[in-house]
Amino acid sequence: QVQLVESGGGLVQPGGSLRLSCAASGMRFSIFAMGWYRQAPGKERELVATITSGSTTSYADSVKGRFTISRDNAMKTAYLQMNSLKPEDTAIYYCKAKDALGTFWGQGTQVTVSS
């Protein structure tokens, strides 16, 4: 059974940093493309960043230069390093794993950027 568990969210001041983790189990992690998405209150879920099985990355324009996605296949974990956080980054952040056979989501972790 595939399971994705996010952690690392919390309350941070504008300009601060957080690192989110997505720990995977029940899957061949290395063959999955991984992604981070977020959903703010009253808004649709949006793509933040993705990383392929070959570690090619892509980012939403709103986070380019501030966020970095990475993966550790040995640890079966994906990460999202978030720097220079802004109030508009406040959202629930979700991890997604995708391969040719299916898509799986984590339960989300809350990130709140506020002074």
Protein Blocks (a to p, Z undefined) as FASTA:
>chain_A
ZZdddehiacddehiacddddddehiafklpccddddddehiacddfbdcdfkopacddf
klgokaccdddfklopacdddehiafklgccdddddddfkbccddebjaddddZZ
